[in-house]
Amino acid sequence: MDARAFPDPLHQVLAVLRNLGERGDQWSASSEVSRHLREDFGLQIHWRTIDALLGKNRTMAARRKRKRHWEYMLLDEGRAAIAGGDEAIIFVNPDTALQRTLKLHDLLAKLKGTVRICDPYLDNLTIEHLQACQKTAPIRVLTMNLRDTGPLRRVVAAAKTSGYDLEIRTVTSRTLHDRYVIDDTDMVILGTSLNGFGKKQSFVIQAGPDIRQTVLAEFERQWQTAATWP
């Protein structure tokens, strides 16, 4: 499990405890957890901070003292707190951009039904990412800042020729800001535009059904009045 998938130190520590437990380390000292956070994920959490966090959350990790130092073992409550973390949140780091791009493409390939993309910035790189979607899925892209270039027109034409049901519409008002993807069952929020994916640190976050329902209604409202391109 990637500890960077979690925004707070407690869950990052729990993620490393899970990793160490799966490796066979039933009990792990806070200094060992701190080292793995630093070396494996680039996260700087001092062992004293780990002791304080787990001392306040004793239902998430059991603890024992060995040679005057605390050791910890993940409990069921702690395991439940980070369950699904790898799927719910993807941390995108430029250092691992290739791996995260493959993860993004895997996510796009699993989308079901109509795929709705809201992304204020669109160019040919955006369309290249979207070709990871299934050809059977209608793809509806809502954008605001579209770079109408030869490469963009060629990649869109090639996608349509190869069988993608792709439609792009632009809004005239300057109202788009967030980036997200909605299919017939789920929604993910993108921390960056697709044409800049992997260039800077960002997150891909699974949204809940209530947010999906609200945002879907707004997408459909703007889609009806947006201008078709090209």
N, C-alpha and C positions, 0 to 999 in steps of 0.2 A: 504494500500500500504506500502511495506517495503522500508523505506527511504534508507536503506543500499544498495538497488539495484542501486543507483546512485553514481558515483565516486566523484562528486563535491558538495560543501556545498549548492549552490543555489538550485539545483534540490532536494537535501535532504530536504531543508526548504519547498519547494513547495509541496513535497510529504506529509509532516506533515500537512501543511495547508489544503490539500485535505482531509486527514483523519479527521481532526477536523471539517471541513465543513460537511462531511458526518455524523458526530456524532451530528450535530446540532449547533455547535459553528460557527455562521456566521462570527463573528469578533474574532480574536485571538491576544493577545498581544505577542510581541516578546519573553518576558520572559516565557510565556506559551509554545510557540513553542520550545524554548530552553530546557525546562523541559521535554517535550515529546521526543525530540531527544535523550536526555540523558537517560531517564528512559525506554523508549520503545526500543531503538535501540543502546544504548551505544555510541552515537555520541556526541562529546563535541563541541558545537557551541554556543558561548556566545551570549546573546541577543543583545549586541552592534554590533556584526558581522552580525546578522540577519537584524538589522536596516540598516546597511550599504549596504548589498546585495540587499535588497528589495528597498532601496532608489535609487539605480542605475538601477533597473529593474521595473519601476513603471507601465509598461504595463502588467506585469505578476500578480501583486497583488495590489489591492486598499489599501490605508492606510488612517487612521484618527487618531487624537490625542485625547486621553481620559486621564484625570488626569495626564497630562504631560508625557504620555507614548504612543508610537505608537502601533496601532492595525492594523491587516491586514486581507484581505479577498481575496481568490484566484479568479483571473479573467480567462476568456476563454483562453487567450494566455498562461498563466501559466499552465492551465489544459492541453492544447495541448502539452506543452513542456515535460510533464511527462507521456503523454498518452502511454499506453503499457509498462510502465516501469517494471511492475511485470512480463511480458512475455519476454521482450527483454533482461533483465539481471537478473540473479539469484545470489544473494550473498550467499555463502556457509560459514557458521560459525560453528565451532565444537560444540558450545553450542546448536545449533539447527540442528545437523547433521541428526537426524532421519527425521525431517520434510523436509529437503532439499533432502535427499535421496529419499523420496517418490515423491517429485517434479521431480527429475531426472528420476525416473522410469515412471512417468506419461508422461514425455517428450518422453522417449524411446518408450513407448507403442503407441504413436501417429505418429511415423515415417511411411512414406509411400514409397512403392517400395523397391528398393535395399538400404540397410543400410550399409554405408561405415564408418568404424571406423579407425582412425589413432591414435595410442597410443604407444609411445616408450616402455612402460613397461607393461607387461602382465603376469598375473598369474591366479589362480583359482577364485580370487575375481572379476577379470575383467569379466569373463564369467558369474558369478552369477548375476552381474548387467545387462549384455546383455540379460539375460533370461526375462527381462521385455519387450523386443521387441516382436512384433507379430510373431507367428510361420510361418505365410505366407510370411514374409519378408526375402529374402536372406540377410545374414549378412556376410560382408567381413571385416576382421580385418587385418590391416597392422601394424606390430610391429617390434621392433628391439631387445629389451632385454626381452627374453622369458625365464621364469623359468620353465624348463622342469621337472616337478615333478609328483609324483603319483597323488596327489590331482587334479592337472591341467588336467592330462589325463583322470581321472575319471569323472570330471565335464563336460569336452568336450564330452566324450563318452555318458554321460547321456543326455546332451542337444540334441545331434544328434539322440539318440534313441527315445527321446520324440517328435521329429518332427522338430527341428530347422535346417534350412538350413545354417549351419555355416562353414565358411572356414577361415583359418588363414594362413597368409603368413608373412615371415620375410625377411627384407632387409639385405644384406650383408655389405653394406656401412653404415657408422655412420652418416646418413643424417637426420634422423627423430628427431624432437624436439617438435613441436607443437602437441597438442591433439585436435581433432575435430571429429564431427559426421556429415555426409552428407547423406541425403536421396534424393528422386527424385525431391524435391521441395525446401528444406531448408538446412541450415548449422548452427551448433552451435559450438562455440569454448569453449573448456574445459580448465579451469585454472590449472587442476591437472589431473594426470592419474586416471583412474577409480578405480584401486586397492587402491588408497589413498584418494578416495573421502570422504569428511567430516572430515578428520583428521587435516587439516589445512585450514586457510582462503583462499578462492579462488572465482572465478566467473565462471558462465556459461553464455556466451554472444551470442545472435543471430547475425549472420553475414549477410551482405547484398548480393544481387544477383551477383554483380561484383566479390566480393571476392570468393563466392561459385564457380563461373565458373572457375576462375583461379586455385583455390585449387583442384577442382574436376579433372581438366586436369592433374595436377601433381600427384594426387593420382592414377589415371588410368595408368599413365606412370610408376610409381614405382611398381604398382601391377603386371604389365606384366612381370617384371624381378625378382620379389621377389620369394623366395623359399617357397613351400607349406609345412606346418607343420600340423600333424606329418608325 
